[in-house]
Amino acid sequence: MESFILSPELQSNLLFLKIIFFGLTLFLIGFLIFFLLRARWLKFIFIYPFTEFLSKNIFGARKAKRKWKKILKKRNNFQEKDYKKNIIKVDKLLDRILAEIVPFFQDTTFEERISKLGSVTISNLDEIEKVHEVCKKIKEDSDYKLSIEEGRSILATYEQSFRDLGMI
């Protein structure tokens, strides 16, 4: 006696449903993979720790170090406008680094990210806030007067924060 479930008639009638559900399964798996790859938290949970383990550096440290060295090579020949331009570059670099370190606060401002880190992570937190304000003034006012000594001290402040973060 043949089982009803295994009968060829029923199996041929169910073939269409099997194909539809198999296609739906593939679509949903693809949809899931797509959104997992687009989500930032996946990077923070799996990719960043893995790359940090392999490179023994904080994620993004190599890129930050390369940009910082490029600025340091030219620092002795800087004029006022060069300091302004490079202070803005370094401020953006620090902001990107902070966005990577404080991952779940991507939509927050630089000031909020700094406050979330606290003075344990960056020793010169108050100075960073002050030089960030100077950077904002430079961005707003192209005629902002910045002495060479002030430019050097601002870059030194950023350098200390990069050292505290383990980037350079």
Secondary structure as UniProt FT lines:
FT   TURN            5..6
FT   HELIX           8..38
FT   HELIX           40..42
FT   HELIX           43..47
FT   HELIX           48..55
FT   TURN            59..60
FT   HELIX           61..74
FT   HELIX           75..77
FT   HELIX           80..101
FT   HELIX           103..105
FT   TURN            106..107
FT   HELIX           110..117
FT   TURN            119..121
FT   TURN            123..124
FT   HELIX           125..140
FT   TURN            142..143
FT   HELIX           148..165
//
